[in-house]
């Protein structure tokens, strides 16, 4: 690969990169696939032991055939990624440190030397660099601190209670895992919508797909807060998951941490508002499904009771004393970012935000895969990768055709 001029190089062998490589192969594009670690690196190293997909088999078809109602565990997901990778021109252990436009297209600066290519697909994603707030540096040294990426199971933590900071998908699932392990859990909440499921006789995800929820185009969403909002909460197995679920299981819900003073952490009083935000989203999903059923005439049973609609009585907690409350661990479920500092400077704004139009970068011959709202709502999940991969492969093919005609 290093000595030849390739038509395309895909950078990143996670699910987005594997989907892109498969689509390029189907389009007859000569290409290489580079991975700085091993295939599906973050799925191996940044998932806890009990992790399972929160989308069922029928929404995860890029992984191959398995039952529609199955939610694969992490090890099985990785195994299926490995099978996909076996059909790809993959080189593992090759980190890309820079990307330089030149007369033939691009030269990639890698740990294995330069690689020349006419086009590039960046599939490294924007959810692989752990983000931890500055507040973490102020906690006492005797407290065990982990990020989502490092948590594996409750037995690895010292005895005592656990503060989970963040109530997005990872935070809620890890809190549930800790509660199942017999831990006393405090959850510093955030405003995340929950999916009420099942609903009207089916798993709500089915109705959401039928309604076109996941097909909504990025160009149709003008409100930037919608694009930046975390993905709605879903539990593996088609179960409901959210702050009401955690409260019923015994978690203590608090607001966002705002200050540390010795052994004490203080919180704002946003827990009730965060709980309301999750329920407001659940109500919107019910309306979306009801309107779709009315519009299409699909016969569905009436909605049954939703236990998470029952009022949750919060215990107002504005401060915790880590020592007095016997809280020995803090898990920062505060999300991930992406490192694109190695891309040409013209690819990003001063804020670091990538400049692009759909899948296309501002630099000709460069495209993206795996970013949130890249083309549509499902762009960053297994359900949406194949669709975007086809879009990228079409664009790469058209670009190469125009280069060969010159």
Phi, psi and omega per residue, in radians:
X1 nan -0.668 -3.020
X2 -1.145 -0.590 -3.050
X3 -1.584 -0.222 -3.062
X4 -1.811 2.944 3.068
X5 -1.803 1.924 -3.127
X6 -1.490 2.745 3.029
X7 -1.290 -0.577 -3.087
X8 -2.738 2.573 2.971
X9 -2.217 2.264 3.034
X10 -1.741 2.254 -3.112
X11 -1.882 2.008 -3.130
X12 1.951 2.075 -3.109
X13 -1.946 0.753 2.892
X14 -1.489 -2.935 -3.093
X15 -1.061 -0.623 3.136
X16 -1.164 -0.775 3.123
X17 -1.152 -0.675 3.105
X18 -1.131 -0.693 3.096
X19 -1.126 -0.728 3.128
X20 -1.124 -0.761 3.134
X21 -1.085 -0.745 3.109
X22 -1.081 -0.715 3.134
X23 -1.190 -0.689 3.100
X24 -1.114 -0.713 3.079
X25 -1.051 -0.780 3.127
X26 -1.093 -0.499 3.125
X27 -1.566 0.048 3.103
X28 1.275 0.451 -3.119
X29 -1.599 2.144 3.067
X30 -1.194 2.089 -3.049
X31 -2.668 2.929 3.016
X32 -2.179 2.734 3.128
X33 -2.167 2.110 -3.092
X34 -1.922 2.465 3.086
X35 -2.397 2.231 -3.093
X36 -1.212 -0.498 3.093
X37 -1.945 -2.080 3.027
X38 -2.098 2.900 -3.094
X39 -0.949 2.381 3.140
X40 1.012 0.735 -3.062
X41 -0.932 -0.873 -3.074
X42 -1.209 -0.484 3.095
X43 -1.219 -0.467 3.094
X44 -1.406 -0.736 -2.907
X45 -1.796 -0.215 -3.052
X46 -2.164 0.506 3.109
X47 -2.227 2.473 -3.130
X48 -1.386 2.931 -2.976
X49 -1.077 -0.696 -3.059
X50 -1.534 0.108 -3.082
X51 -1.010 2.363 2.979
X52 -2.385 2.725 3.024
X53 -1.020 2.531 3.063
X54 -1.767 0.196 3.006
X55 -2.077 2.466 -3.062
X56 -1.364 3.074 -3.077
X57 -0.948 -0.715 -3.072
X58 -1.219 -0.260 3.073
X59 -1.733 -0.001 -3.035
X60 -2.202 0.672 -3.004
X61 -1.134 -0.370 3.127
X62 -1.125 -0.294 3.122
X63 -1.490 -0.019 -3.117
X64 1.784 -3.020 -3.053
X65 -1.452 2.275 2.924
X66 -2.800 2.870 -2.991
X67 -0.945 2.513 -3.108
X68 -0.979 -0.592 -3.052
X69 -1.725 0.248 -3.131
X70 -1.569 2.505 3.085
X71 -2.112 1.772 -2.947
X72 -1.189 2.453 3.021
X73 -1.299 2.877 -3.060
X74 -0.941 -0.825 -3.073
X75 -1.068 -0.684 3.129
X76 -1.209 -0.652 3.090
X77 -1.078 -0.815 3.134
X78 -1.067 -0.742 3.124
X79 -1.036 -0.704 3.137
X80 -1.248 -0.596 3.026
X81 -1.090 -0.696 3.126
X82 -1.091 -0.659 3.105
X83 -1.160 -0.696 3.070
X84 -1.105 -0.714 -3.100
X85 -1.152 -0.504 -3.117
X86 -1.079 -0.402 3.134
X87 -1.679 0.102 -3.091
X88 -1.904 2.668 3.071
X89 -1.369 1.205 -2.948
X90 -1.635 2.405 2.928
X91 -2.151 2.055 3.123
X92 -1.598 2.802 3.095
X93 1.257 0.431 3.138
X94 -2.073 1.822 3.134
X95 -1.561 2.393 3.089
X96 -1.696 2.124 -3.092
X97 -1.776 -0.273 -3.127
X98 -2.937 2.803 -3.071
X99 -2.436 1.979 -3.040
X100 -2.014 2.049 3.028
X101 -1.124 2.465 3.077
X102 -2.620 -2.944 -2.982
X103 -1.141 -0.521 -3.128
X104 -1.645 -0.212 -3.100
X105 2.562 -1.543 -3.133
X106 -2.566 2.662 2.897
X107 -2.054 2.182 3.116
X108 -1.615 2.247 3.024
X109 -1.581 1.980 -3.068
X110 -2.197 2.941 3.078
X111 -1.142 -0.293 3.110
X112 -1.821 0.294 -3.138
X113 1.737 3.076 -3.082
X114 -1.240 2.555 3.051
X115 -2.226 2.236 -3.103
X116 -1.753 2.366 -3.111
X117 -2.663 2.613 3.114
X118 -1.348 -0.590 -3.100
X119 -2.457 2.835 -3.108
X120 -2.428 2.436 2.962
X121 -2.036 2.063 3.140
X122 -1.603 1.939 -3.102
X123 -2.150 0.534 -3.135
X124 -1.336 -0.312 3.095
X125 1.347 2.950 -3.139
X126 -2.093 0.447 -3.112
X127 -2.336 0.846 -3.092
X128 -2.318 0.015 3.089
X129 -1.995 1.989 -3.060
X130 -1.070 2.362 3.096
X131 -1.952 2.200 3.110
X132 -2.240 2.292 -3.109
X133 -1.189 2.772 -3.133
X134 -1.054 -0.427 -3.136
X135 -1.014 -0.460 -3.124
X136 -1.065 -0.554 -3.118
X137 -1.243 -0.260 -3.089
X138 -1.647 -0.145 3.138
X139 -1.227 2.620 3.111
X140 -1.073 2.605 -3.031
X141 -1.184 -0.361 -3.123
X142 -1.340 -0.181 3.118
X143 -1.447 2.266 3.076
X144 -1.346 2.158 3.138
X145 -2.033 2.335 3.067
X146 -2.343 2.732 2.943
X147 -1.792 2.823 3.052
X148 -0.764 -0.758 -3.065
X149 -1.071 -0.407 -3.054
X150 -1.834 -0.195 -3.113
X151 -1.305 2.364 3.094
X152 -2.101 -0.860 3.115
X153 -2.876 2.939 -3.058
X154 -1.173 -0.501 -3.072
X155 -1.200 -0.334 -3.139
X156 -1.417 -0.155 -3.127
X157 -1.608 2.663 3.065
X158 -1.150 2.763 3.118
X159 -1.012 2.589 3.109
X160 2.172 3.141 3.138
X161 -1.318 2.898 -3.101
X162 -2.301 2.321 3.000
X163 -1.757 2.065 3.068
X164 -1.742 2.084 -3.111
X165 -1.758 1.965 -3.104
X166 1.947 2.295 -3.106
X167 -2.161 0.655 2.957
X168 -1.385 -2.816 -3.061
X169 -0.990 -0.881 -3.111
X170 -1.157 -0.780 -3.105
X171 -1.038 -0.791 -3.123
X172 -1.188 -0.714 -3.137
X173 -1.196 -0.682 3.116
X174 -1.195 -0.700 3.069
X175 -1.052 -0.742 3.108
X176 -1.106 -0.698 3.116
X177 -1.114 -0.722 3.124
X178 -1.155 -0.723 3.113
X179 -1.104 -0.689 3.096
X180 -1.145 -0.447 3.101
X181 -1.512 0.143 3.056
X182 1.463 0.243 -3.129
X183 -1.501 2.647 2.958
X184 -1.475 2.192 -2.950
X185 -2.181 2.295 2.966
X186 -1.934 2.368 3.142
X187 -2.073 2.035 3.007
X188 -1.407 1.910 -2.883
X189 -1.464 2.843 3.026
X190 -2.458 2.916 -3.072
X191 -1.487 1.772 -3.126
X192 -2.340 2.312 3.112
X193 -1.244 2.632 3.062
X194 -2.076 2.648 3.121
X195 -1.717 2.020 3.112
X196 -1.302 2.027 -3.049
X197 -2.548 2.536 -0.094
X198 -1.267 2.959 -3.122
X199 -2.561 2.252 3.102
X200 0.869 0.832 2.958
X201 1.562 -0.076 -3.128
X202 -2.480 2.847 2.986
X203 -1.065 2.332 -3.021
X204 -1.069 -0.554 3.098
X205 -0.972 -0.643 3.133
X206 -1.072 -0.825 3.136
X207 -1.133 -0.650 -3.117
X208 -1.131 -0.700 3.089
X209 -1.163 -0.768 -3.139
X210 -1.090 -0.540 -3.113
X211 -1.370 -0.201 -3.098
X212 1.563 0.170 -3.111
X213 -0.946 -0.827 -3.068
X214 -1.427 -0.159 3.105
X215 -1.618 -0.034 -3.107
X216 -1.024 2.233 -3.074
X217 -1.362 2.582 3.102
X218 -1.053 -0.582 -3.120
X219 -1.230 -0.259 3.124
X220 -1.563 -0.140 -3.076
X221 -1.892 1.813 -3.095
X222 -1.588 -0.384 -3.102
X223 -1.385 1.963 -3.109
X224 -1.100 -0.428 -3.138
X225 -1.183 -0.500 3.096
X226 -1.185 -0.736 -3.136
X227 -1.152 -0.597 -3.077
X228 -1.548 -0.196 -3.118
X229 -1.121 2.485 3.099
X230 -1.138 2.703 3.109
X231 -1.065 2.501 -3.138
X232 -1.106 2.670 -3.024
X233 -1.342 2.254 3.083
X234 -2.395 2.449 3.105
X235 -1.853 2.536 3.023
X236 -0.984 2.462 3.123
X237 1.610 0.140 3.125
X238 1.226 0.474 3.127
X239 -1.674 2.712 3.004
X240 -1.261 2.617 3.087
X241 -2.611 2.358 3.130
X242 2.988 -3.028 -3.112
X243 -1.074 -0.705 3.084
X244 -1.044 -0.705 3.109
X245 -1.042 -0.831 -3.114
X246 -1.122 -0.680 3.124
X247 -1.107 -0.734 3.122
X248 -1.123 -0.527 3.133
X249 -1.403 -0.145 3.052
X250 1.989 0.020 3.117
X251 -1.233 2.550 3.034
X252 -1.667 2.119 -3.089
X253 -1.639 2.240 3.100
X254 -2.236 3.072 -3.142
X255 -1.449 -2.783 -3.124
X256 -1.434 2.373 3.104
X257 -1.206 2.338 -3.059
X258 -2.143 -0.333 -3.107
X259 -2.791 2.669 3.056
X260 -2.198 2.305 3.099
X261 -2.353 1.678 -3.072
X262 1.151 -2.109 3.130
X263 -1.551 0.016 -3.053
X264 -1.796 2.379 3.018
X265 -2.017 2.243 3.084
X266 -1.821 2.653 -3.052
X267 -2.242 2.636 2.977
X268 -1.330 3.120 -3.084
X269 -1.854 0.851 -3.080
X270 -1.645 -0.020 -3.043
X271 -1.026 -0.778 -3.119
X272 -1.136 -0.724 3.112
X273 -1.150 -0.651 3.119
X274 -1.171 -0.686 3.060
X275 -1.080 -0.764 3.137
X276 -1.128 -0.640 3.133
X277 -1.112 -0.717 3.103
X278 -1.103 -0.700 -3.133
X279 -1.283 -0.551 3.084
X280 -1.118 -0.702 3.087
X281 -1.129 -0.744 3.117
X282 -1.023 -0.695 3.114
X283 -1.128 -0.701 3.129
X284 -1.123 -0.640 3.122
X285 -1.166 -0.716 3.098
X286 -1.062 -0.757 3.127
X287 -1.110 -0.741 3.116
X288 -0.997 -0.821 -3.124
X289 -1.173 -0.792 -3.125
X290 -1.045 -0.749 -3.139
X291 -1.162 -0.675 3.101
X292 -1.117 -0.764 3.132
X293 -1.120 -0.704 3.114
X294 -1.145 -0.730 -3.087
X295 -1.188 -0.681 -3.053
X296 -1.604 -0.274 -3.116
X297 1.328 0.267 3.103
X298 -1.154 2.322 3.141
X299 -1.466 2.046 3.137
X300 -2.406 2.570 3.128
X301 -1.138 2.839 3.093
X302 -1.148 2.747 3.141
X303 -1.179 2.366 3.062
X304 -1.561 3.116 3.141
X305 -1.173 2.524 3.079
X306 -1.993 1.895 -3.082
X307 -1.041 -0.453 -3.136
X308 -1.314 -0.141 3.040
X309 -1.386 -0.280 3.133
X310 -1.106 2.478 -3.115
X311 -1.013 2.433 3.068
X312 -1.848 2.132 -3.117
X313 -1.599 1.894 -3.101
X314 -1.462 2.468 2.991
X315 -1.604 1.962 -3.081
X316 -1.085 2.004 3.120
X317 -2.174 1.986 3.122
X318 -1.791 -0.168 -3.119
X319 -2.722 2.500 3.010
X320 -2.152 2.409 3.013
X321 -1.753 1.878 -3.004
X322 -0.985 -0.691 -3.109
X323 -1.334 -0.827 -3.107
X324 -1.156 -0.609 3.139
X325 -1.567 0.105 3.078
X326 0.943 0.809 3.070
X327 -1.731 1.956 -3.023
X328 -1.762 -0.246 -3.044
X329 -2.404 2.569 3.005
X330 -2.236 2.238 3.087
X331 -1.962 2.079 -3.110
X332 -1.544 1.732 3.076
X333 -1.696 1.053 -2.964
X334 -1.887 0.309 2.951
X335 1.577 -3.117 -3.087
X336 -2.297 2.771 2.984
X337 -2.200 -2.975 3.120
X338 -2.266 2.653 3.114
X339 -1.895 1.922 3.102
X340 -2.062 0.392 -3.096
X341 -1.145 -0.313 -3.108
X342 -1.476 -0.128 3.115
X343 -1.364 2.774 3.057
X344 -0.947 2.517 -3.042
X345 -1.039 -0.511 -3.111
X346 -1.264 -0.108 -3.117
X347 -1.444 -0.236 -3.048
X348 -2.304 2.629 3.048
X349 -1.366 3.038 3.132
X350 -1.032 -0.502 3.131
X351 -1.337 -0.147 -3.083
X352 1.654 -0.164 3.125
X353 -1.195 2.352 -3.118
X354 -1.172 2.392 3.067
X355 -1.659 2.169 -3.078
X356 -2.790 2.858 2.957
X357 -2.159 1.837 -3.023
X358 1.079 -2.225 -3.128
X359 -1.438 -0.205 -3.004
X360 -1.582 2.306 3.039
X361 -1.365 2.965 3.087
X362 -1.252 -0.366 3.088
X363 -1.516 2.065 -3.093
X364 -1.006 2.401 3.136
X365 1.559 0.142 -3.109
X366 -2.193 2.298 -3.127
X367 -2.337 2.853 -3.126
X368 -2.059 2.667 2.990
X369 -2.403 2.564 2.951
X370 1.552 0.056 3.132
X371 -1.502 2.653 3.098
X372 -1.139 2.410 3.111
X373 0.938 0.612 3.116
X374 -1.065 -0.908 3.015
X375 -2.214 -0.538 -3.102
X376 -2.665 3.079 -3.029
X377 -1.051 -0.554 -3.070
X378 -1.595 0.208 -3.043
X379 -1.045 -0.455 -3.040
X380 -1.858 0.269 3.125
X381 -2.227 2.856 -3.083
X382 -0.927 -0.656 -3.110
X383 -1.061 -0.568 -3.035
X384 -1.743 -0.232 -3.076
X385 -1.035 -0.804 -3.114
X386 -1.030 -0.664 -3.141
X387 -1.104 -0.819 3.122
X388 -1.190 -0.592 3.122
X389 -1.078 -0.687 3.086
X390 -1.116 -0.723 3.105
X391 -1.059 -0.786 -3.139
X392 -1.151 -0.797 -3.125
X393 -1.075 -0.696 3.071
X394 -1.054 -0.769 -3.111
X395 -1.158 -0.736 3.112
X396 -1.084 -0.800 3.138
X397 -1.045 -0.761 3.131
X398 -1.124 -0.729 3.139
X399 -1.114 -0.762 -3.141
X400 -1.150 -0.685 3.092
X401 -1.023 -0.745 -3.135
X402 -1.189 -0.593 3.108
X403 -1.184 -0.725 -3.107
X404 -1.224 -0.430 3.136
X405 -1.360 -0.313 -3.113
X406 -1.221 nan nan
